[in-house]
Amino acid sequence: MHLEILQPLFALVGLVFLVWLRLFVVRIPLIVHRRTDPRYFRVREGAPPPASERAPTHHLANLFEMPVLFFALVPLLLITGAVDPLQVDLAWGYVAARALHALIHLTYNRPEHRFIPYFIGCVILLVMWLRFAGFILLQG
């Protein structure tokens, strides 16, 4: 079994938790020092928090959009025996694109710059799914 496909999976899970930690490093002081309206966190009423808090919040949510397809694909690759060196390389490419996207989003946050790794990551993920579908169709 090609367990090396789990390494990029673990790396992406690590990225999710790093973004989650970043969110709380930013959010907790805002709440403790009353620099944001607590009603916003209860029911999304009141003034929204500053951009420094919204960027990691949005990025954490973003990590549960397209990456869900990656999280679903990896076990399917393992279960069906469809892991090969190219799928592993593509998985690392996807994780690298997501990491660059996160770095841009959580630092200087220029949408026109973060779109590039986002788009590249989506294309890599599409290629991974197409290769997997081809593998399954050729097996049947």
N, C-alpha and C positions, 0 to 999 in steps of 0.2 A: 504494500500500500504506500502511496506517495504522500507521506505525512508532511513533507516540506511545504505543501500548500497551506498548512496551518500557520506557518511563520508570518506571512503577510496578513493573515486573518488576525493573529494576536497583535500585530503592529497596528492594525486599524482599530481594534478594540482599545489598545493603549492610547491612540489618538483621541478616541471618544472620551476616555476618562481624563486625559489632559485638558481637553476643552471644558469638560464638566468642572474640573478643579479651577480652571481659570475663571469660569463663571462665578463660582462661589468666592474666590479671592476678591473679585470685583464687587459682587453683590452684597456680601455680608457687611462690609464697612458702610455701604450706603444705607443699609437698614439700621445698623447699630447707631450711626451718627445722624439718623433721621434726615438724610439728604435725598430721600425719595419717599413718595407717598405709599404707605403700606397697603392701602386699598388696591393699588395697582396689582400687587402680587396675589391678593385674595380673589378678586373678580374682574381684573383688568379695567378698573375704574380709577379715576384720578389721573394726575399727570404721569406720563410714562417716565421711566428712569432715564438717566443720561445715556448718550450713545456708547460710552465706555462699558455700560452694562448690556445694552441691547445687542451689540455685535456678538459677544460670546453666546448670548441667549439664542440669537438667530442661527449662529453657526452650529450650536448643539442640535437644534431642531433640524438643520440641514443635513447633519450626519445620520438622520433617520429617514432620509428621502431616498436618493439614488443608492447610497451604500447598503440599504436593505437588500437590494438585488445582489450585491456582492456577498452579504452575510447568508443569503439563501443559496447562492451558487456553490460556495465552497463545500458544504456538506453533500450536496448533490454530486459534485465532482468526485468526492471520496467514496460515496456509496456506490456509484456506478463504475468506478475504476477509470474515470475519464481524465484523471490528473496526468499531465505530461509536462516535460520541462518548459514548453512554451506557455502553458497555462500558468505555471508558477511564475515565470518571468512577467507575464501579463498582469498577474495579481500584484507583484511587487511594483509594476508600473502604475497600476491603479492606486495603490497605497501612497506612492510617491506623489502622484498628482493631487490626491486628497490632502496630503500633508502640506504641500505647497499652497494649495487653496486655503487651508486653515491659517498658515503663516501670514499670508497676505490679508485675509479677512480680519485677523486678530491683531494686526499691527497697523499699517498705514491705510488699509481698506479701500483700495481703488477698484471699483467694480470692473473696469475695463481690463485691469491686470488679473484679477482673480478669475475672470471668465475663461481665460486661456487654460489654466490647469483644470478648471471644472469641465470644460468641453473635452479636453484630451482624456480626462478620466472617464467621462461618459462614453467616448468612442472606444476606449480600451475595454470597458465593461460590456459594451455591445459586442465587441469581437469575442470576448470570453463566452458570452451567452450563445453567439452564433456557432462557435466551435463546439460548445457543449451540445447544442441542438443537432449539429451535424454528426457528432459522435453517436448520439442516441438514435438518430434516424438510420445511420449505417449499421447499427447493431440489430435493428428490427428487420 
